[in-house]
Amino acid sequence: MFSSRFAKLAAQNKSAWKAGLAIVVAGTTFKVVYFNFSRSVLVDHMDRRHIQATEHLHSARQFGSAAAVEREERVPQLSQEQKEQLQEYLKLLADNNPEVYPKQKR
């Protein structure tokens, strides 16, 4: 009884069912197209940023290496007495600040 009434209503509203189905299909199509478009935009943007970041990292490493070499060239070598004094100073710092300079086991 119920199914026959529903079948008659469904048959009478065929155009409404078609319109509803068209709306669902159009909405699904729009969602899929928009998702693929936005995904491609995001992936392209991430690729560009990754390339820029990699180039920046490379140039920063080159600059750091060049700056380290330049610093080593500019600094005069320590005499033996200065090296000993530096070691004494570092030992004194380590003894007075054990939380900053933990003792190394040798």
Secondary structure as GFF3:
##gff-version 3
##sequence-region A 1 106
A	DSSP	alpha_helix	2	12	.	.	.	ID=ss1
A	DSSP	alpha_helix	14	74	.	.	.	ID=ss2
A	DSSP	alpha_helix	80	96	.	.	.	ID=ss3
###
